[in-house]
Amino acid sequence: MTFRQLATSNIKGNWHRYSAYFLSSVFAVMVFFMYAAFIYHPDVMNGQVPGGHKVREVMMLCEYLIIIFSFFFTLYSSSAFLKSRQQEFGLLTLFGMTKLQLRRLVFYENMIISILAIVLGMGIGAFMTKLFLMALSHILAVDTPITFYIVPKAILLTSAGYMILFTCITLYSLRKVGRSQIVELIRAHKEPKSPPKFSWVLVVLSVMSLALGYSLAYVTTIQLFALTALPILGFTVLGTYFFYTQFSVAIIRILQRNKRVYYRRTNLLNISQAAFKLKDNARVLFNVSILCAVVLTATASFYAFDQTMKRKQLNDMPQSYVITWTKDRQKPIKPDMIKAWGDSTKNEIEQDAAFRYVEVYYMQAELSENYGAMVSVSDYNRIIAMEGGQPLSLMNDEMVLVLREPLNVDEPSDSKLYLGYPGPVTIMIRDTSTKVSGHIREKTTRNVINSGIGVYNVLVVSDDLFAPFFDKAPADRARYGHAFNWSDWEYSLALDKKIREHVSFNEEEDDSIRISSRVYDWSSTNQVSSLGMFIGLFISLLFFIASGSVIYFKLFTELQDDQAYFKGLTRIGLSIVEIRRVVTFQVGLIFFAPCMVGSVHTLFALKTLSNMVYSNMMGYALTVVSMFVVMQALFFFAARKTYMKKILEEVVV
């Protein structure tokens, strides 16, 4: 048997260990190749894709991130593989294999896995690139979809880059092969483990650190963030480390002293083994917990930003489209024309309303003046009817002040300035002021009209009071307007484009016409958030798969010891059903402990973000965390099935 055949045979025999690492490497190569295919795509390089240059820069940053991640992941995996096979290396050395031959064998094994990962990753990447480019074309809203093209430079960069990476790490790891004595290698897994110990001082330090970190995260605002960011990070990391190394052991010791719990069914096995599992794997579980917290926080933040921006856009711009013009101009476009275009673009006009308003300054008693729009009660009722609002009814001397909703809960509102001042209101248009013998009947908060046309606070007056003001106001202060709501506004850029082409005016120089389009303002924000979500999704999946692979591999490094352990238990009467129950508990503990800890960290991180942006993002955080838990559960069931099979193969004779 040649070395290559022996290496191939070893890979097949240890595939249950290599599989998670191999699939993680394949996924990393696939994502790297897809990003490279876009970066070096001729249409992107030539500037034919709108917004492609910025996306290209982001993807180049992601490429560096993937390579850095692949380096550390492969380095850790290679070292762990070698450590788990010490007994095997000892036997091969005992049979006469030299140090050089042993290193040669390991080199062949690693190269075979690396080449297979590169080839399979690039193959899947080439297939997925078509879908990847189609999705990017949709997000970037390009007129012509990005053509599918396998870029030779992407193939060269991916294959050469990862081959160099895998080769360098393999050569670096080979330094450790053959250094230990034969007796040390053979007895590597037979050294007895001492019972895990803990310090009550460190247990208290763990609890206090996490409590302080979570408390600071809960109360931190944008004003305090600069002062609390590093303490939150420091306390949380320190508390997490001692949670696994000290606090978990203390809890298990307490459970062992509770005889009613400890001696019930298989709890004795579960609890006693949990102490060793958590203590032995503390560093891995700690690293995975922090990694999960970072990835989940980043993903949840992007998702929350995307959803929050859409909600705020709907709140800030209650109408799909608003166009206004000064009273000395002709109507720039007929509503029937917009309705006809809406039918052609599949954006059916659902509501519309014509209105008039006058831009005024208003003040009451000795308070400072405020800018707003004077609107007649009839026009106001027509506008808010589009959103299902309740109509107003005013007497001639009554007014209603409708203040725009603040962007956040802490933003001061000037509604309190009018409380307790029922006297006459002074209304000014330019240098002309008129004292109206009326009073503000009530104050309310509502976004009446899109902010894009310059209307914020609205002073609603009776029709009789409004008419003379509109007639006498200068042309640049009195305006006509028309508001529209149509279906599928998120996909109405084509309709918006038709209207703008027909109106044909310079928004920066000509203020006689103002247009406020919800889709026009939202599309740029949505493009950024969607791109971030789409590109970040692959990075998040990569980190998730890698973290699961690390746990999976760590589980299988102790397979031989666990097989011997359960085989001994069957000799004293432990049934197969009980073995399954114990194995499920132990595998679940290793998989879900970092998942739960990372999820709690994420929830508190999103609480801080909620405080900073004055918006509740906990619902979005729970959505992302729930998805992560489901994915971790799928990973757990797959690992449990393979691990259980290996345990039972040894136990059931």
C-alpha positions in Angstrom: 0.0 0.0 0.0 1.4 3.4 -1.0 1.3 6.5 1.1 -1.4 8.0 -1.0 -3.5 4.9 -0.6 -2.9 4.9 3.1 -3.8 8.5 3.3 -7.0 7.9 1.4 -7.9 5.0 3.6 -7.3 7.1 6.8 -9.6 9.8 5.5 -12.4 7.3 4.8 -11.9 5.8 8.3 -11.9 9.1 10.0 -14.6 10.7 7.9 -16.9 11.2 10.8 -14.3 13.6 12.2 -13.3 15.3 8.9 -16.9 15.8 7.6 -17.8 19.0 9.4 -14.4 20.6 8.7 -14.6 19.6 5.1 -18.1 21.0 4.6 -17.1 24.3 6.4 -14.1 24.6 4.1 -16.3 23.9 1.0 -18.7 26.6 2.1 -15.9 29.1 2.7 -14.5 28.4 -0.8 -17.9 28.7 -2.4 -18.6 32.1 -0.8 -15.2 33.4 -1.6 -15.6 32.3 -5.3 -19.0 33.9 -5.7 -17.8 37.2 -4.3 -14.7 37.1 -6.5 -16.9 36.4 -9.5 -18.8 39.6 -8.9 -15.7 41.6 -8.0 -13.9 40.8 -11.3 -17.1 40.6 -13.5 -16.5 42.6 -16.7 -19.7 44.6 -16.3 -18.8 45.6 -12.7 -15.2 46.5 -13.7 -16.4 48.6 -16.6 -18.9 50.5 -14.5 -21.9 49.2 -16.3 -23.7 48.1 -13.1 -25.2 51.1 -11.2 -23.8 51.0 -7.6 -21.6 48.1 -8.5 -18.4 50.0 -7.5 -19.5 50.4 -3.9 -20.8 46.8 -3.7 -17.4 45.7 -5.1 -15.6 47.5 -2.3 -17.8 45.9 0.4 -17.2 42.4 -1.1 -13.5 42.9 -1.3 -13.6 43.7 2.4 -15.6 40.5 2.9 -13.0 38.5 0.9 -10.3 39.6 3.4 -12.6 38.6 6.3 -13.2 35.2 4.8 -9.5 34.5 4.3 -8.7 35.6 7.8 -11.5 33.4 9.2 -10.3 30.5 7.0 -6.8 30.9 8.3 -7.7 30.6 12.0 -10.4 28.0 11.5 -8.0 25.8 9.4 -5.1 26.3 11.9 -7.3 25.3 14.8 -8.8 22.3 13.0 -5.4 21.0 11.9 -3.9 21.3 15.4 -7.0 19.6 16.9 -6.9 16.8 14.3 -3.3 16.0 15.1 -3.9 16.1 18.8 -6.8 13.7 18.5 -4.7 11.2 16.6 -1.7 10.9 19.0 -2.5 7.3 19.9 -2.7 6.4 16.2 0.6 8.1 15.5 2.2 6.3 18.4 1.1 2.9 17.0 2.4 3.8 13.5 5.7 4.8 15.0 5.8 1.6 17.0 5.4 -0.4 13.8 8.5 1.3 12.3 7.2 4.5 10.6 9.8 7.2 10.7 9.1 10.8 11.7 9.5 11.9 8.0 7.2 9.2 6.8 4.6 10.2 9.4 4.7 13.8 8.4 4.5 12.8 4.7 1.3 10.8 5.5 -0.3 13.7 7.3 0.7 16.0 4.5 -1.0 13.7 1.9 -4.2 13.5 4.0 -4.5 17.3 4.4 -3.7 17.9 0.7 -6.4 15.5 -0.4 -9.0 17.1 1.8 -7.9 20.6 0.7 -8.0 19.9 -3.0 -11.4 18.2 -2.7 -12.7 21.2 -0.7 -11.4 23.7 -3.3 -12.7 21.8 -6.3 -16.2 21.1 -4.8 -16.4 24.6 -3.3 -15.6 26.2 -6.7 -18.0 23.8 -8.5 -20.9 24.7 -6.2 -19.9 28.3 -6.3 -20.0 28.3 -10.1 -23.5 26.9 -10.0 -24.6 29.3 -7.3 -23.1 32.4 -9.0 -26.0 32.5 -11.5 -28.5 32.8 -8.7 -26.1 35.2 -6.8 -25.9 37.6 -9.7 -29.7 37.4 -10.3 -30.3 38.4 -6.6 -27.8 41.2 -6.8 -29.4 42.5 -10.0 -32.8 42.6 -8.3 -31.4 44.4 -5.2 -29.5 46.9 -7.3 -32.6 47.4 -9.5 -30.5 47.4 -12.7 -32.4 47.7 -16.0 -30.6 44.7 -17.5 -29.7 41.7 -15.2 -26.0 41.1 -14.7 -24.9 38.4 -17.2 -23.7 35.1 -15.9 -20.0 34.8 -16.6 -17.3 32.6 -15.0 -14.4 34.9 -14.5 -11.0 33.2 -15.0 -9.4 35.6 -12.5 -11.9 34.5 -9.9 -11.0 30.8 -10.5 -7.3 31.6 -10.3 -7.6 33.7 -7.2 -9.8 31.2 -5.3 -7.8 28.1 -6.3 -4.4 29.6 -5.8 -5.3 31.5 -2.6 -6.8 28.6 -0.8 -4.2 26.1 -2.0 -1.5 28.4 -0.6 -3.5 28.9 2.6 -4.0 25.1 3.2 -0.5 24.2 2.2 1.1 26.8 4.6 -1.0 25.7 7.5 -0.4 22.1 6.9 3.4 22.6 6.8 3.2 24.7 9.9 1.2 22.0 11.7 3.6 19.2 10.7 6.2 20.7 13.1 4.3 19.0 16.0 4.2 15.6 14.3 6.7 13.1 15.6 8.0 15.2 18.5 6.6 13.1 21.3 7.9 9.8 22.6 6.1 6.6 21.6 4.9 5.9 25.2 3.5 9.4 25.5 1.6 9.1 22.3 0.1 5.7 23.1 -0.9 6.8 26.6 -2.3 10.1 25.4 -5.9 9.1 26.0 -5.3 6.9 29.1 -4.2 9.5 31.5 -6.8 9.8 34.3 -8.7 13.1 34.6 -8.7 14.8 37.9 -12.1 16.0 39.2 -12.9 19.6 38.1 -12.3 22.2 40.7 -13.6 25.7 41.2 -13.1 28.8 43.3 -16.1 30.5 45.0 -14.3 33.8 44.5 -14.2 33.3 40.7 -17.8 32.1 40.7 -18.9 35.3 42.4 -16.7 37.3 40.0 -18.4 35.5 37.1 -21.9 36.4 38.4 -20.9 40.0 39.2 -19.2 40.5 35.8 -22.2 39.3 33.8 -24.6 41.2 36.1 -22.7 44.4 35.6 -22.3 43.9 31.9 -26.0 43.2 31.4 -27.0 46.0 33.7 -24.9 48.6 31.8 -26.2 47.2 28.5 -29.7 47.6 29.7 -29.4 51.3 30.7 -26.9 52.5 28.1 -28.1 55.3 25.8 -26.4 57.1 23.0 -25.1 59.7 25.4 -23.5 57.0 27.7 -22.3 54.7 25.0 -18.7 56.1 24.7 -18.3 55.6 28.5 -19.9 52.2 28.8 -19.0 50.3 25.6 -15.6 49.0 26.8 -16.8 48.1 30.3 -19.8 46.2 28.9 -17.5 44.3 26.5 -14.9 43.6 29.3 -17.4 42.5 31.9 -19.3 40.3 29.5 -16.2 38.5 28.1 -14.7 38.0 31.6 -18.0 36.8 33.0 -18.5 34.3 30.1 -15.1 32.8 30.5 -15.5 32.2 34.2 -19.1 31.0 33.6 -17.7 28.0 31.8 -14.6 27.4 33.9 -16.0 28.1 37.4 -19.7 28.9 37.6 -20.8 25.7 35.7 -18.7 23.5 37.9 -20.1 25.1 41.0 -23.7 24.5 39.8 -22.8 20.9 39.1 -21.3 20.4 42.6 -24.5 21.8 44.1 -26.6 19.4 42.1 -24.3 16.5 43.2 -25.0 17.4 46.8 -28.8 17.2 46.2 -29.2 13.4 46.5 -32.9 13.5 45.4 -31.8 15.0 42.1 -28.4 13.4 41.7 -29.5 9.7 42.2 -32.6 9.9 40.1 -32.5 7.7 37.0 -29.6 8.7 34.8 -29.0 12.0 36.4 -25.9 10.6 38.2 -24.3 10.0 34.8 -25.5 13.2 33.2 -24.4 15.5 36.0 -21.0 13.8 36.7 -20.1 13.8 33.0 -21.4 17.4 32.5 -18.7 18.6 35.0 -15.9 17.1 32.9 -17.5 18.0 29.5 -17.9 21.7 30.4 -14.5 22.0 32.2 -12.6 20.2 29.4 -14.3 22.1 26.6 -14.5 25.5 28.5 -12.2 27.3 26.1 -13.9 26.1 23.0 -17.4 26.8 24.4 -16.2 30.3 25.5 -14.9 31.1 22.0 -18.0 29.8 20.3 -20.3 31.7 22.6 -18.5 35.0 21.9 -18.4 34.2 18.2 -22.1 33.5 18.2 -22.9 36.7 20.1 -20.9 38.8 17.6 -22.5 37.2 14.5 -26.0 37.2 16.0 -25.7 40.8 17.1 -24.4 41.9 13.7 -27.2 39.9 11.9 -29.9 41.1 14.2 -28.7 44.7 13.9 -28.8 44.6 10.1 -32.3 42.9 10.1 -33.6 45.4 12.7 -32.2 48.3 10.7 -33.9 47.1 7.5 -37.3 46.6 9.2 -37.1 49.8 11.3 -36.2 51.9 8.3 -39.2 50.7 6.4 -41.5 51.3 9.4 -40.1 54.8 9.9 -40.5 55.5 6.2 -44.2 54.5 6.3 -44.6 56.7 9.4 -42.7 59.7 8.1 -44.3 59.5 4.6 -48.0 58.5 5.0 -48.7 58.9 1.3 -47.1 57.0 -1.5 -46.7 60.2 -3.6 -47.3 63.9 -3.1 -46.9 66.7 -5.6 -47.4 70.4 -4.8 -47.1 73.5 -6.8 -47.4 77.3 -6.2 -50.8 78.8 -6.9 -49.4 80.9 -9.9 -48.5 77.8 -11.8 -50.6 75.5 -14.0 -51.2 72.0 -12.6 -48.0 70.1 -13.7 -49.7 66.8 -14.2 -53.3 65.5 -14.4 -54.4 62.9 -11.8 -56.0 60.8 -14.5 -52.7 60.5 -16.3 -51.1 59.1 -13.1 -53.9 56.7 -12.6 -53.5 55.4 -16.2 -49.7 55.0 -15.7 -50.4 53.2 -12.4 -52.5 50.7 -14.2 -49.8 50.0 -16.7 -47.1 49.5 -14.0 -49.5 47.4 -11.8 -49.7 50.1 -9.1 -53.4 50.7 -8.8 -54.3 54.1 -7.3 -56.2 53.3 -4.1 -56.8 56.8 -2.7 -56.1 60.3 -3.8 -56.9 63.8 -2.4 -56.5 67.3 -3.6 -55.6 70.0 -1.0 -54.3 73.5 -0.5 -52.1 75.0 2.2 -50.3 78.2 3.1 -46.9 78.3 4.6 -47.1 80.4 7.8 -45.5 81.3 11.1 -47.8 81.1 14.1 -47.5 82.1 17.7 -49.5 82.6 20.8 -49.2 84.9 23.8 -45.5 85.6 24.5 -44.2 82.3 23.0 -41.7 82.1 20.1 -43.0 81.7 16.6 -43.2 78.3 14.9 -43.3 77.3 11.3 -46.0 75.2 9.8 -48.7 74.9 7.2 -52.2 76.3 7.5 -54.8 73.9 6.1 -58.6 74.1 5.9 -60.5 71.6 7.9 -62.1 70.2 4.6 -58.7 69.5 3.0 -57.4 68.1 6.2 -60.2 65.6 6.5 -59.7 64.6 2.9 -56.0 63.9 3.5 -56.4 61.9 6.7 -59.3 60.0 5.2 -56.7 58.3 3.0 -55.2 56.7 6.1 -58.5 56.0 7.8 -58.3 59.0 10.1 -61.3 60.5 12.0 -62.6 63.8 10.5 -62.6 67.1 12.4 -65.3 69.6 12.9 -64.4 73.2 13.7 -66.3 76.3 14.6 -65.1 79.6 12.9 -63.0 80.6 15.9 -61.5 77.2 16.6 -58.2 75.7 15.5 -56.4 72.4 15.9 -52.6 72.2 16.1 -51.4 68.9 14.6 -47.7 68.4 15.5 -45.5 66.1 13.6 -44.6 62.9 15.4 -41.0 63.1 16.9 -38.4 60.8 15.4 -37.8 59.3 18.8 -39.4 59.2 22.2 -37.0 61.6 23.8 -37.3 64.3 21.1 -38.9 67.4 22.6 -42.3 68.4 21.3 -43.5 71.9 21.2 -47.1 70.9 22.0 -46.5 71.7 25.7 -45.7 75.3 24.7 -49.4 75.9 24.0 -50.9 74.4 27.1 -52.6 77.1 29.2 -52.6 79.8 26.5 -56.2 80.0 25.2 -55.7 83.5 23.8 -55.7 84.7 20.2 -53.2 83.3 17.7 -51.0 85.5 15.6 -50.4 84.2 12.0 -47.6 85.7 9.9 -46.8 85.3 6.2 -43.5 86.8 5.5 -43.5 90.3 7.0 -47.3 90.5 7.3 -48.8 89.4 10.6 -52.5 89.0 11.4 -53.9 88.4 14.8 -56.8 85.9 14.6 -59.5 86.1 17.1 -59.7 82.5 17.7 -58.1 79.9 19.9 -56.4 76.5 19.6 -59.0 74.0 20.7 -56.8 71.0 21.0 -53.3 69.8 20.2 -52.6 66.4 18.7 -49.8 64.5 17.1 -49.9 63.0 13.6 -47.9 63.0 10.4 -50.5 64.5 8.1 -48.5 64.8 4.9 -45.1 63.6 3.6 -42.2 65.5 5.1 -40.5 65.7 1.7 -42.7 68.7 0.6 -41.6 70.8 3.6 -44.8 70.4 5.7 -44.2 69.5 9.3 -46.6 71.0 11.8 -50.1 71.7 10.5 -52.5 74.4 11.8 -56.0 73.3 10.9 -58.5 76.1 10.6 -62.1 76.6 9.4 -62.8 76.9 5.7 -64.1 80.4 6.1 -60.9 81.5 7.9 -58.6 79.7 5.4 -60.0 81.1 2.2 -58.9 84.8 2.6 -55.5 83.8 3.8 -55.0 81.6 0.7 -56.2 84.3 -1.7 -54.0 87.1 -0.2 -50.9 85.0 0.4 -47.9 85.5 -2.0 -47.7 83.0 -4.7 -44.6 81.3 -3.3 -46.3 80.8 0.1 -49.7 79.4 -1.1 -49.6 76.0 -2.8 -51.9 73.5 -4.4 -51.2 69.8 -3.8 -52.4 66.3 -4.7 -51.6 63.2 -2.7 -51.8 59.6 -3.9 -51.7 56.1 -2.3 -51.2 53.1 -4.6 -50.7 49.4 -4.3 -47.3 47.8 -4.1 -45.5 51.1 -3.5 -42.2 49.3 -2.8 -42.2 48.3 -6.6 -43.3 51.6 -8.0 -40.0 53.1 -9.1 -41.1 52.8 -12.8 -44.3 54.9 -12.0 -42.2 57.5 -10.1 -39.8 57.7 -13.1 -42.7 58.4 -15.5 -44.1 61.1 -13.4 -40.7 62.9 -13.0 -40.0 62.7 -16.7 -43.4 64.2 -17.5 -43.1 67.0 -14.9 -39.4 67.7 -15.9 -38.1 70.3 -13.5 -34.9 70.9 -11.6 -35.6 70.2 -7.9 -32.5 72.1 -6.7 -33.2 75.3 -8.6 -37.0 75.3 -9.1 -39.0 75.3 -5.8 -42.3 76.0 -7.5 -42.9 72.3 -7.7 -42.2 69.8 -4.9 -42.4 66.1 -5.1 -42.3 63.6 -2.3 -42.1 60.0 -3.3 -42.0 57.3 -0.6 -40.4 54.7 -2.9 -37.9 57.2 -4.2 -36.6 58.0 -0.8 -36.9 54.5 0.5 -35.2 52.7 -2.4 -31.8 54.0 -1.6 -32.0 53.1 2.1 -33.5 49.8 1.2 -30.8 49.0 -1.3 -28.1 49.6 1.3 -29.8 47.5 4.0 -30.8 44.7 1.6 -27.3 44.5 0.2 -25.9 44.4 3.8 -28.4 41.7 4.7 -27.7 39.7 1.5 -23.9 39.9 1.6 -23.8 39.5 5.4 -26.0 36.5 5.2 -23.3 34.4 3.7 -20.7 35.6 6.2 -23.1 34.8 9.1 -23.8 31.4 7.7 -20.1 30.8 7.3 -19.4 31.7 10.9 -22.4 29.7 12.1 -21.3 26.5 10.2 -17.7 27.0 11.5 -18.8 27.3 15.1 -21.0 24.2 14.8 -18.1 22.4 13.1 -15.7 23.3 16.0 -18.2 21.9 18.5 -18.8 18.8 16.3 -15.1 18.1 16.0 -14.5 18.7 19.7 -17.2 16.1 20.4 -15.5 13.5 18.2 -12.0 14.0 19.7 -13.3 12.2 22.8 -15.1 9.5 20.9 -12.8 6.6 21.9 -13.0 7.5 25.5 -16.8 7.8 25.4 -17.0 4.5 23.6 -15.0 2.8 26.3 -17.1 4.6 29.0 -20.4 3.5 27.6 -19.2 0.0 26.9 -18.3 -0.3 30.6 -21.7 1.0 31.6 -23.5 -1.7 29.6 -21.6 -4.3 31.5 -23.2 -3.1 34.8 -26.7 -3.1 33.3 -27.2 0.2 31.5 -29.8 -0.3 28.7 -29.6 1.0 25.1 -32.5 3.4 25.8 -30.6 4.9 28.8 -27.5 5.2 26.7 -29.4 7.1 24.1 -30.8 9.4 26.8 -27.4 10.1 28.3 -25.7 10.7 24.9 -28.5 13.1 23.9 -28.0 15.1 27.1 -24.3 15.3 26.7 -24.3 16.2 23.0 -27.1 18.7 23.6 -25.2 20.3 26.5 -22.2 20.9 24.3 -24.2 22.2 21.4 -26.8 24.4 23.1 -24.7 25.9 26.0 -22.8 28.3 23.7 -26.0 28.9 21.7 -28.0 30.0 24.7 -25.2 32.1 26.2 -24.5 33.8 22.8 -28.3 34.4 22.4 -28.6 36.1 25.8 -25.6 38.3 25.0 -27.3 39.3 21.7 -30.5 40.2 23.4 -28.8 42.6 25.8 -26.7 44.0 22.9 -29.9 44.7 20.9 -31.4 46.3 24.1 -28.5 48.8 24.0 -29.0 49.4 20.3 -32.7 50.0 21.0 -31.9 52.6 23.6 -29.5 54.3 21.2 -31.9 54.6 18.3 -35.0 55.1 20.4 -36.8 52.2 18.8 -37.7 48.8 20.2 -35.7 46.2 18.3 -36.2 43.3 20.7 -38.8 41.7 18.4 -36.3 41.6 15.6 -33.6 40.3 17.9 -35.9 37.4 19.1 -36.6 36.6 15.4 -33.0 36.2 14.5 -32.1 34.3 17.7 -35.0 32.0 17.1 -33.8 31.2 13.6 -30.3 30.6 15.0 -31.6 28.2 17.7 -33.6 26.3 15.0 -30.4 26.0 12.8 -28.4 24.9 15.8 -31.0 22.3 16.6 -30.7 20.9 13.0 -26.9 20.8 13.5 -27.4 19.1 16.8 -29.7 16.3 15.4 -27.2 15.6 12.6 -24.3 15.4 15.0 -26.3 13.3 17.5 -27.2 10.8 14.8 -23.6 10.3 13.7 -22.2 10.3 17.3 -24.9 7.9 18.5 -24.1 5.5 15.6 -20.4 5.5 16.5 -21.2 4.9 20.2 -23.6 2.0 19.5 -21.2 0.4 17.0 -18.8 -0.2 19.9 -21.4 -0.8 22.6 -23.7 -3.3 20.8 -21.7 -6.4 20.0 
